[in-house]
Amino acid sequence: MAADGPAVRTAAPVWRCAVCGATVDAGEPLVFTCPNRTEDDPYHVLHPTPGGALPAADDDPNPLLRYAGRCMWHTFATQHGLGDDDVHELVDMVGDDFRPTPFGRSEALSAELGLEVWVKEELRGVAGSQKARHLVGTMLHLLAAERIGLLCDRPNLAIASCGNAALAAATLAQRVDWPIDVFVPTWMDPAFGERLDALDARIHRCERRAGDPPGDPAMLRFQEAVRTTRRLPFTVQGPENALCLDTGRTLGWEIADQAATAGVEIGRIVVQVGGGAFASSVGAGLGPEVRLDAVQAEGCAPLAAAWERASTFDRPAAHWAAVMRPWPDPHSAADGILDDETYDWLGVFDAMRSSGGRPVVAAETEIARAHRLATAAGYEVSVTGAAGLAGVLHLRDEIDAEEPVVIVLSGIAR
């Protein structure tokens, strides 16, 4: 799975819309959404599309530099004349402490389940989850645009989140003194608000308004702010910010390289899904050789519902609103995956279909047991972060005992 040697691209990488097929050159600045997206037709999402074989990984310990040659932010920077020194300086500004996160076989979980369970720990990286991997690519693109002279001031960043994504966004923004607005639901935990305050974020509590369409009020207010002001989307939903899907792929590439070093051939990966950018990016990084199963809670499973609806359409992407509908009453102890829509469902669908995977709906009892098992095995993980293990529990009888299965523990217990 890891590259064996240098590879040369046969064409330049581009952004390609998974719905309408529109392409945007990697050298374009501030590429957040498909050019054909409008307020009346918001159902588009740009995906990073390699121009051929991926370049070999570098030997730098920082994944932002190790995989830089595969990333769209790096292509953007170098197409505009920035050199290696500039690239290293940009990474030093915002991400000099990014390092590979641990990957290894869990003796405790393997013994408990009678399977070969391999764990990728996204617990002690920047801001305590995988979210910073997604957002740092956006920040590197913005810093490159600023250095080139294509961004002459610093409009406020904006994100809708009251979880790990907001913490990651505010952490990265504070590092470079970039102002950020965080749109949150009214029920946000005050203690979480204190963390955001400490990171200099400006918080907006969002009530549902009369006449609001279905969906998260915080997301609706975020979308309004980006649409009607100069705020820049700094969020982990591909349809709103395609740039988040760029460096999110480093997680898949890193797992592949670590597995190759360990001499293990991964059979499948079971990934928890909220908004979907995480699973979409991991699937894109690992490729179709590794089966990807996507896990949601029984109290919020819009992806599985969409998977069923999609079977009635020849081109589900062309019927976005009919296929991906907001979940009416999201609830689960895994509160970090309670997105009422799987915004990046198309990328997750691609990963599942190409690899032979499928959606998994975990019972609340499985989610609770997964957290207990992961904690007992020595991982300081949140309920949400252990939800991939709940998917393995659900699939236990379908997985061959000799088949290495990977889970990603994706958020530290707070």
N, C-alpha and C positions, 0 to 999 in steps of 0.2 A: 504493500500500500504506500510506503514511503518512496519518494523518487530515488532512482538509482544513480542518476547523474544529470548533468545539465540538459535542459530541454529548451528548444527555441520555439517561441510562439509563431504560428503560421499567419496570424493576423492580430491586429490590436484588439484588446478586450473592449467590450461595450456594455452599456446598460440596455437591457431588452425587457419590454413590457410583457408580462406573462399573460396579459389579456388581449391586447390589440396588436402586439408584435412591434410596436414602435421602438426604435433604437436611439440611444443618446451616446455620443462619443465620451470616452472616459476623460477627455481633456476639458469637458464642459464644467464650469464652476457651479457650486451649489445645486447639485442634482439631487433633489429630494423626491420628486414625484414625476410620473409619466407626463410628457407634454400634452397628451390628449385628455388628461384628467381635468374635470370641471366640477363646479359645485353641483350641477345637475347629474353629472356622470362621474362619481368619485371612485368607481370600481376598476382601478388600475393599480399595478405594482411593478416597479422596475426591479429586475434581478441582475446581479453582476454575472456577466457571461464571458468566460475565458476566450481568448482568441486562438486557442490551440492547446498544445501540451503545456502544463504548468511548469514554470521554472523550478529547478531544484531548490530545496531549502538552503539557506545560509547556515553557518555554524554559530551564529550569535545566540547567546542564551536568552535574549529578549525575543519573545515570539513576534512582536511588532516589527522587529528587524529580521528575524529568521525567515519570516514568510512575507516580507515586504514586497518582494518581486512578484508575488501572486495577487497583490491587493490593488484595488481601484484607486485608493488614495495615493498610493505610490506612483501609479501610472499617471495620474493627474499631475502630481508634483514634478515628475521627471519630464513629462511632455512640455511643461512650461519652463524647463531649463534648470530646475533645482538639482543639485548634485548630491553625492553621498554625504558630504559634510552637512548640507542643509537638512537632509533627511534625518541624520542622527541628531541634529540640534532640535528638530521638531519633536522627535520621540522623547528626547531628554526633557523637554518642557512639560510634557503631560503624562508620559508613560515610562519613565526610566526604571520603575520598579516592577514592571510586568515580567513575570518569569513563568516557566512551565509549571503547571500544578501537578501534584502527585497522581500517579496511575499505577495500579497494581492489583494482584489477586487478593481478595478478602478471604482469609482462611475461615473466619467466623461465619460470614454469610454463605460461603460455599458449603461449609459443613452443615449449617442449619437448613439450607434448601436442597442439598444434594445436587448442586449444580456448580459449574465453573463460573463464579461471579467475579468480574473485574470491575474495579471502582475508579472512576475519574473524580478527584476531589476538587471541586470549585468552591472551596470554603474559606481559604485564607489568602486569596488573591486580592487585587485592588477592590475595596469596598465590600469584600466578603461574599461575592457571588460572581456569576459569569456575565452579568449585565455590562460591566465595564469593558469587556472584550467587544461588545457590539458598539458601544458609544464612542470608544476611543478613535475608531476609524472616522467617525463624523468630525470629531475635534481635530484630528490630523488634517483632514481635508480643509477645514476652516482655517487652521493655522497656515497651511500651505497657500491658500487663496489670499490670506492677509499678507504673507511674505512676498508673494508675486505681485501684489498690488491690485488684485481683483476684488478685494473686500477692504474698503477704506475706513470702516468703522465697525463697531461691535454691537449689532442689534441683540436684544435679549434673546437668550435661548428659552425654549419652552418644552415642557414634558407633562404628560398626564400620568401620574403614578403615585401610589402611597406605599411603595415597597422598595425592593432592592434596586429597581431601575432608577427611582428618584434619588436614592442614596448615591448610586454610581454616577448619575448625571451631575449632581451637585458637587460630588468629590472632584470630578474632572474639571468642572467649570471653575471651582475655587482655585485649583492649581494654576490656572492661567488668568485669574481675575476677570472671568467673563460672567456678566450678570445672567441669572437664570430665574425663570418663573416656573413654579411647580403647581399644577392644577390637581387638586385632591378631592375626594368625596367628603361629605359633611361628617361621616363617621370615623375619620382618621384618628388614630390613637394620638393623644396629646404628646406622649413621650416620643413618638416618631416625629412629630412636628418640631420638638426640641432639637432632635438630631439635624433636621433640615435647617433650622435656625442657625445652628452652630456652623453649618457649611455655607452660610450667607445666602441661602435660597429665599426667594420671596414666594410665600404660600398663598394660593387662592382656593378657598373652600367653595365647592360648587354644588348648589342645590338644583334639583330638578325644577324646570320652569314649565308653566302651562304651555302646551304646544310643542314641547320637545318631542322629537321622534324617539323610538325605542333605542336603548343603548346607554352607556355610562355617561352621566352628566359631566364628569370631569373631562372625558374625552371630547364631548361636544363643545365644552368651553375652550379646551385646548385648540380644537380645530377652528373655532371662530377667531381665536386670538391670532393664529398663524395666518388665517385668510384675510383678516381685516387690519392687521398691524404688521410691523416689520419683524415680528418675532420669528426666529428660526427654529424649525422642529428638531429637537434633540431628544428623540424618543425611540423606543425599541418596538416600533411597528413599521414594517416595510412599506405599506401603502402611504404612510405619512412621511417616512424618512428612509429612502432606499439605502442610504449610506450605512445604516445600522446592520445591513446584511453582508457588508464587506468583511470587516475584521472579525465578525462573529464566526466566520469559517475557520479562523485559526484554531478553534477548539477541535473541530473535526480533523484538521491536518495534524495537530499535536497528538491526538489520540492515535491516529494511524502511525505516526513515527514512533511513539512510545511502545505501541503494540509490536511493531517490527523489531525494535530493540530488545523487547522481552521475548521475542520468538513465538508470539501467540498470534494465531489467525482468528480475528474476531468473526464470530458467526452472526451476531445481531447486537443492536444497541436499543435499549428501551428508554425513551426520553419523555419526561413530563412536558405537558403543553398547556400554556395559558394563551398568550397572544400568538404564539407560533414561531416567532423569529428564531428562538433557540433551536428548536427541532429542524426548522428549515435550513439554518446555517450549518448545523452539525451534519445533516444529510448531504448538503452540498459539499462539505469538506471531506467526508468519508467516501462518497460516491456510491453507486448502486451495488457494489460488491458486498456491502454490509447491510443486512436487513435492518430497517428502522421501524419500530413499533412506537406509536405515539399515545401517551397515557393522559387521560383526563379523569376527573372525579365524577361519580354518578350524579352529584348535585350540580354539575356544570360541565356538560359534554357537547358543546356545539360542534366540535370537529366530527365526532362520531355521527351526529345527526346529519351533518352536511355530507358525509361519506355515503350515507344511505340515499339522500336526495340526489346526489350527483349521478347515481346509477341510471337515472331516468333521462339524462341529457348526453348528447354526443359531445358537446363542448361545454362542460360545466363552468369554465371561466367566463363564458359569454352570458351566463345566467347567475352572476354573483349574488344578487339580492335574493334570488329564489333558493339558492343553495345554502349560503351562509347566513343564517338568521340569528339574531340575538337570543341568548338563552333567557327565559323569563324570570327565573328566581335562583341566581347562583348562590350555592352554599356548600361549604366543606371546611374541614379543619385545615386543609391545604389552601389557605386563603390567597396565596400568591399565584395560583393558577385559576382564579375565578373571573378571568376576562369573559364577558358575556358573548364576545365574538372571538373566533380564532382569526385575527386579522391577516396573518400570513398563511392561511389555509392552503393556498395554491402551492407554495413552496413545500409544505409538509406533505400534501398530496403527491407531488412529484417524487419526493424522497421515498414515500411508502410504496407507490406504484412501481417505481423503477427497481426497488430492492425486494419486492415481495412482502412488504410489511402491511400493517393495518392499524386502525385505531383500537385502543383498549380503554374500556370504561371500568375503572377500579371502584370497588365498593368502599364505603367509608371505613368498614372494619379492616379492609386490606391496607388502606392509607394509614390507619392508626397502628396496625401491626408492623408495617414497613418502618415507620418512625421508631418504634420500640426496638426493632431488630438492628437498625442502623446505629442507634444510640448505644445499644448494648455491645455492638461491635467496635465501639470506640470513636465513632464519627460525631462531631459536634454539629449536627445538621438540623435544619428546621423541618417541620412537617412537610412543607411544600418541596423542599430540597430533596426529600427522600421519596417523593411520589413516583419516581421511575422504578424504585424497588417494589412499590405496590403493584406496578404493572407486571413485574417479574412474578410476583406471587400469584397474580391473576392468570398468567400464562404458564404457570409451573408445569402442568401436565403436557404442554405442547413443546417444551424445550428439551432437547436431547441432553442427557446428563454430561456428555463430553463436549458439548458445544459452548465455547466461551461466549458469555453474554456480558455486555458492558452496561453499567448504569452511571449516570452523572449525578453526584450529590452537589446540588447547585446553589445552596445558600446556607450560610452559617446560622445556627440558632442564636437568636438575639433576646 
